[in-house]
């Protein structure tokens, strides 16, 4: 008989389980009456600022947000968009983006946000896969959308521009405002219906729709509060330039601050001077960063020209932050740096910390948030504390599943994160590696398989393998392609030609910034699987060699 494996070693969050409401996201954040909720957000004044445009300083109050969202919801009904339908929101961060999203939630319409850097065919894939029945588009992206429309299943889809100014010949957000009435209810079992549909790049194929329910989101907010930084209404202000289409931005910029009664200062994207100016002007206490931004500000000569004394704590997430960078940042700015770990499929937080817990924990990702259970598995067996293993998790924050895909859970309801972690005797987690083959460029996911499928469409390429190379200067991975040239192709000119060809067909974060190398053969296993380990080993030597030459 085969040897019997020991029982699973299951780690539990040692935080008490808070109340987990079974209601809609909208009614959770905006209870119908102040007495209808046991949550603190029921008592916040409608006059409190909810969102602030970091460029124009325009303020959107809680009351205006609720009222306008309900008017947008009525407008969606008049357009024929029904509860359960999906809506694409495509554009850089803006107050109009916020209003469109809250309007969709009030109408019971699934929010399917798209990356503002998408190329036409990438946008078309998401809209077709989600079955989007209405599109909210930033005016500057309209020409790209019209290219994507040629590939849409619903070519006559209604389009609403994310603009507060009239645009000749086009419907803008204010044009669909209807009459404010009650939001669609998702009480009880209906709370497990999909509210959000972010797209996450898997290790194979095109990005997949992550079905995040109302209950996932409200549970995430309820379980974040006991672990995360203690924020106070009237004192704290969040700065957000992370894309709202990313689950990190969705929760920590768009939804969570409302539960705390604090405003989010929105910037359309990261711009160093604009971010520093916003911190100074709006007395930001907690900015949301990713590691490359931490490095940028650490090396910046501009920071001395701004009053950054309001900062209390900086949160870094979406990718691991190195210990030395965290310590150097704290030293320079006299501010605590905290980290968190999560993923789109987990809505997104799995582990977190507060600044009170942070001392001596640089490089660690925190402790399990309430309700979570976790395992660390290697070669099918659970490993003891201190040893690395793939992190498996389960809990009510985990997605319902991938849209239209087969069951994606292990027996017992465990979700495999694909990340390798260690846990210490005090329950702290550190992410040490990644089993899955995704490349993370500045916190954004890049699927090698997607780039490989695109490269094989090039007439001068017969085979390819894509991996990530780590660039210390930028504190991020860069996509790097190895290609086999077709007979008769000009090998010397091929890298530059392919680089330009790919750049015209993908979003900015998917560009082959790590280079294109022509080789004779892609290493593969007998079954035909690309041996990325060999490509990574080769790339490390080539990358280190190039960096050494650059220093000479």
Secondary structure, DSSP 8 states (H G I E B T S, - for coil): ----------EE--S-------S-HHHHHS-SSGGG-SSGGGGS-TTSEEEEETTT--EEEHHHHHHHHHHHHHHHHHTT--TT-EEEEESSS-HHHHHHHHHHHHHT-EEEEE-TT--HHHHHHHHHHHTEEEEEE-GGGHHHHHHHHTT-S-TT-EEEE--SS-BTTB-BGGGG-----------GGGGGSEEEEEEE--SSSS-EEEEEEHHHHHHHHHHHHTTS----TTT-EEEE-S-TTSHHHIIIIIIHHHHHT-EEEE-SS--HHHHHHHHHHHT-SEEEE-HHHHHHHHH-SSGGGS--TT--EEEE-SS---HHHHHHHHHHH--EEEE-EEEGGGTEEEEE--HHHHTT-TT--EEE-TT-EEEEEETTEE--TTS-EEEEEESTTS-SEETT-----BTTTBEEEEEEEEE-TTSEEEEEEESS--EEETTEEE-HHHHHHHHTTSTTEEEEEEEEEEETTTTEEEEEEEEEE-TT--HHHHHHHHHHHHHTTS-GGGS-TT-EEE-S---B-TTS-B-HHHHHHHHHHHHHHHHHHHH-
